[in-house]
Amino acid sequence: MGNVFGAAGVIFVLVGLGYLARWIGVLRTGDERVLNALVYYFALPAFLLRELAQATYSLATLRFAAAGGIPLFLLVFILVLLRGLGLSRERFYLLSASSVFGSLAFFGIPFIEYVVGGEEAPRLAALAVGLLAPFGVAFVLTLLELHRSEAVGISRALGRTLRRLERNPLILSIVLGVALGLGQVELPRFLLQILGYLSGTMAPLALFALGVFLYGRPYKALPQALGLSLLRLALLPALTLLCARLLGLPALETTILVLMNGTPLAVNMIVLSQRYEFHVEEMASLTLVSSLGALLTLSLWRLAL
């Protein structure tokens, strides 16, 4: 138990140091963009490309993907049913965006590296990102396109989303990594070394950048954010655990999927909410509440598993 909460403490300190750096003026407004760019365009793509290219793909991989993806589809299906029973359109968008778009890469991978450890856990975490993140990103972007303009049809919204995904470095690294893995292409040693150096900076830098990013945001909807965060921190991992048990996944794979589907709301949701004028205050508050709450809930899920 001490190891789990001790690892959560390490993560809390790293996020707190990023926040402190902004508070005392070591970093200034706009510096978070530089840190985010380092993680988003270099460290994370390098990690995903390296791990996915060396992964083994089989029928067990499909079962792993199903155990992680079915709960997401099931949660969306539940929300669609509630929409048909009278849930307002605006509420449907808010609940969907706050539950599907998780911080799998920025928060999930560092947490698993610190809490689970070993060589296989990060590789499974990278595989989970490669299998689950594209759906979450595509779903939320399409949702935001539809929210911004009621006149936009679903096909047009999907077209805009696909154009955005074509330039997304994480999606591109996932596609390339999976392609190399499926083709069993062995990467040159020097390239693996470069990717390894970049990957090594990913976990601490992502957590530090999260703290920098959280500083100075308008947190005015904390009570509502607390309720919304339960969908992602409690309900989704519970559905994932049930699905993994039904599919007979091994213990480590079950742990990785439950933890990844229990990560907080993606920090990029703050930027997207501002760009699309989508519940800006709620998304900022939800990012803060879910990020702090996930340190407790993920530790509890880890202990339970």
C-alpha positions in Angstrom: 0.0 0.0 0.0 2.8 2.4 0.9 4.4 1.9 -2.6 1.2 2.8 -4.4 0.5 6.0 -2.4 4.2 6.8 -2.4 4.2 6.7 -6.2 1.0 8.9 -6.2 2.9 11.3 -4.0 5.8 11.5 -6.5 3.3 12.4 -9.3 1.6 15.0 -7.0 5.0 16.6 -6.3 6.0 16.7 -10.0 2.7 18.3 -10.9 3.0 20.7 -7.9 6.5 21.8 -9.0 5.1 22.8 -12.4 2.4 24.8 -10.7 4.9 26.3 -8.3 7.2 27.3 -11.2 4.4 29.5 -12.6 3.3 30.8 -9.2 6.7 32.1 -8.2 7.5 33.5 -11.7 10.2 31.1 -12.8 8.0 30.4 -15.8 5.7 32.9 -17.3 2.5 33.0 -19.4 3.0 31.1 -22.6 5.9 29.0 -21.4 3.5 26.1 -20.9 3.1 26.0 -24.7 6.9 25.2 -25.0 6.7 22.4 -22.5 3.5 21.0 -24.1 5.1 21.1 -27.5 8.2 19.2 -26.3 5.9 16.5 -24.9 3.3 16.5 -27.6 5.6 16.7 -30.7 8.7 14.8 -29.5 8.7 12.9 -26.3 5.3 11.2 -26.5 5.5 10.3 -30.2 8.9 8.9 -29.7 7.6 6.7 -26.8 4.6 5.5 -28.7 6.6 4.8 -31.9 9.2 2.9 -30.0 6.8 0.8 -27.9 4.2 0.1 -30.6 6.9 -0.9 -33.2 8.3 -3.5 -30.8 4.9 -4.8 -29.6 3.5 -8.2 -30.6 0.2 -8.2 -32.3 -2.1 -11.3 -32.2 -5.6 -12.4 -31.3 -4.8 -11.6 -27.7 -4.2 -8.0 -28.8 -7.7 -7.8 -30.3 -9.1 -9.1 -27.0 -7.1 -6.5 -25.1 -8.5 -3.8 -27.5 -12.1 -5.1 -27.0 -11.7 -5.0 -23.2 -10.6 -1.4 -23.3 -12.9 -0.2 -26.1 -16.2 -1.8 -25.3 -16.6 0.1 -22.0 -16.1 3.4 -23.9 -18.8 2.5 -26.4 -21.1 1.2 -23.7 -20.8 4.5 -21.8 -21.6 6.5 -24.9 -24.5 4.2 -25.6 -25.8 4.8 -22.1 -25.6 8.6 -22.7 -27.4 8.2 -26.0 -30.2 6.3 -24.3 -30.5 9.1 -21.7 -30.6 11.6 -24.5 -33.6 9.7 -25.9 -35.2 9.7 -22.5 -35.1 13.5 -22.3 -31.5 14.5 -21.5 -30.9 17.9 -23.0 -28.6 18.2 -26.0 -26.2 20.5 -24.1 -26.1 18.1 -21.1 -25.4 15.2 -23.4 -22.4 17.0 -25.0 -21.1 17.9 -21.6 -21.4 14.4 -20.1 -19.9 12.8 -23.3 -16.9 15.2 -23.5 -16.1 14.8 -19.8 -16.2 11.0 -19.8 -14.6 9.8 -23.1 -11.5 12.1 -23.6 -9.0 10.8 -21.0 -5.4 11.8 -20.4 -4.1 8.4 -21.5 -0.7 9.6 -22.6 0.0 12.7 -20.5 -1.2 11.1 -17.2 -1.8 7.4 -17.7 1.6 6.4 -19.0 3.6 8.3 -16.3 1.3 6.9 -13.6 1.7 3.3 -14.8 5.5 3.7 -15.1 5.7 4.9 -11.5 3.0 2.7 -9.9 3.1 -0.6 -11.8 6.7 -0.5 -13.1 8.5 -3.2 -15.0 9.2 -3.4 -18.7 5.8 -4.9 -19.9 3.5 -2.4 -18.2 4.7 0.7 -20.2 4.4 -1.3 -23.4 0.9 -2.4 -22.6 0.1 1.3 -21.7 1.4 2.4 -25.0 -0.7 -0.2 -26.7 -3.7 1.0 -24.8 -3.0 4.5 -26.0 -2.7 3.4 -29.6 -6.0 1.4 -29.4 -8.1 3.8 -27.3 -6.9 7.3 -27.9 -7.9 7.7 -31.6 -11.5 6.9 -30.7 -11.6 9.4 -27.8 -9.9 12.2 -29.8 -12.1 11.6 -32.9 -15.3 11.4 -30.9 -14.7 14.6 -28.9 -13.6 16.6 -31.9 -16.7 15.5 -33.8 -18.8 16.4 -30.8 -17.3 19.8 -30.6 -17.8 20.5 -34.3 -21.5 19.6 -34.0 -21.8 21.7 -30.9 -20.3 24.8 -32.5 -22.8 24.8 -35.3 -26.1 23.0 -35.2 -26.2 23.3 -39.0 -23.1 21.1 -39.4 -24.1 17.5 -40.4 -22.4 14.5 -38.9 -20.6 13.7 -42.2 -19.2 17.2 -42.4 -18.1 17.2 -38.8 -16.4 13.8 -39.3 -14.6 15.3 -42.4 -13.2 18.2 -40.3 -12.2 15.8 -37.6 -10.3 13.5 -40.0 -8.4 16.5 -41.4 -7.3 17.4 -37.9 -6.2 13.9 -37.1 -4.1 13.7 -40.3 -1.8 16.3 -38.8 -1.8 15.0 -35.2 1.7 13.8 -34.2 0.3 11.3 -31.6 -2.0 9.7 -34.2 0.8 9.7 -36.8 3.2 8.0 -34.4 0.5 5.4 -33.4 -0.2 4.6 -37.1 3.5 4.3 -38.0 4.3 2.3 -34.8 1.5 -0.2 -35.4 2.4 -0.5 -39.0 6.0 -1.3 -38.2 4.9 -3.7 -35.5 2.5 -5.6 -37.8 5.2 -5.7 -40.5 7.7 -7.0 -37.9 10.2 -4.3 -39.0 13.2 -4.2 -36.7 14.3 -0.6 -36.0 18.0 0.3 -36.3 19.8 0.4 -33.0 20.8 4.1 -33.4 17.1 5.0 -34.0 16.0 3.0 -30.9 18.6 4.9 -28.9 17.3 8.3 -30.1 13.7 7.3 -29.4 14.8 6.0 -26.0 16.4 9.3 -25.0 13.3 11.2 -26.0 11.0 8.7 -24.3 13.0 9.0 -21.1 12.0 12.7 -20.7 8.3 12.0 -21.3 6.9 11.0 -17.9 8.4 13.7 -15.7 8.1 16.4 -18.3 4.4 15.6 -19.0 3.6 15.8 -15.3 5.5 19.0 -14.7 3.9 20.5 -17.8 0.5 19.6 -16.4 1.1 21.6 -13.3 2.3 24.6 -15.3 -0.8 24.3 -17.5 -3.2 24.2 -14.5 -1.9 27.5 -13.1 -4.1 30.6 -13.4 -7.2 28.9 -14.9 -10.7 30.0 -13.9 -11.9 27.3 -11.5 -15.5 28.5 -10.8 -17.5 25.2 -11.3 -15.8 22.9 -8.8 -19.0 21.3 -7.3 -20.3 20.4 -10.7 -16.9 19.2 -11.8 -16.7 16.9 -8.8 -19.9 15.1 -10.0 -18.9 15.0 -13.6 -15.5 13.5 -12.8 -17.1 10.4 -11.3 -18.1 9.2 -14.8 -14.4 9.0 -15.8 -12.8 8.1 -12.5 -15.3 5.6 -11.2 -17.9 4.4 -13.7 -15.7 3.9 -16.7 -13.0 1.9 -14.9 -15.7 -0.2 -13.2 -17.1 -1.1 -16.6 -13.6 -1.8 -17.8 -12.9 -4.2 -15.0 -16.2 -6.0 -15.6 -15.4 -6.3 -19.3 -11.9 -7.5 -18.7 -13.1 -10.2 -16.3 -15.7 -11.4 -18.8 -13.1 -11.7 -21.5 -10.7 -13.4 -19.2 -7.8 -11.0 -19.5 -4.6 -11.7 -17.5 -4.1 -9.7 -14.3 -1.5 -7.2 -15.7 -3.6 -6.4 -18.8 -6.7 -5.9 -16.7 -4.8 -3.6 -14.4 -3.4 -1.5 -17.3 -6.8 -1.1 -18.9 -8.6 -0.2 -15.7 -6.0 2.4 -14.9 -5.9 3.9 -18.4 -9.7 4.2 -18.5 -9.6 5.8 -15.1 -7.3 8.6 -16.0 -8.5 12.2 -15.6 -9.9 14.4 -18.4 -7.3 15.3 -21.0 -5.6 18.6 -20.3 -6.0 19.5 -24.0 -9.7 19.8 -23.3 -9.1 23.2 -21.7 -7.7 24.4 -25.0 -10.4 22.8 -27.1 -13.1 24.2 -24.9 -11.8 27.7 -25.4 -11.4 27.2 -29.2 -15.0 25.9 -29.5 -16.5 28.0 -26.7 -17.6 24.9 -25.0 -18.3 25.1 -21.2 -14.9 26.8 -20.6 -15.3 27.1 -16.9 -16.6 23.6 -16.4 -13.8 22.0 -18.5 -11.1 23.9 -16.6 -12.6 23.0 -13.2 -13.1 19.4 -14.3 -9.5 19.1 -15.5 -8.2 20.3 -12.1 -10.7 18.1 -10.0 -10.2 15.0 -12.1 -6.4 15.3 -12.2 -6.2 15.6 -8.4 -8.9 13.1 -7.8 -7.3 10.6 -10.1 -4.3 10.4 -7.8 -6.6 8.9 -5.1 -9.0 6.9 -7.3 -6.2 5.3 -9.4 -4.3 4.4 -6.3 -7.4 2.7 -4.9 -8.0 0.9 -8.2 -4.4 -0.3 -8.2 -4.8 -1.6 -4.7 -8.1 -3.3 -5.5 -6.5 -5.0 -8.5 
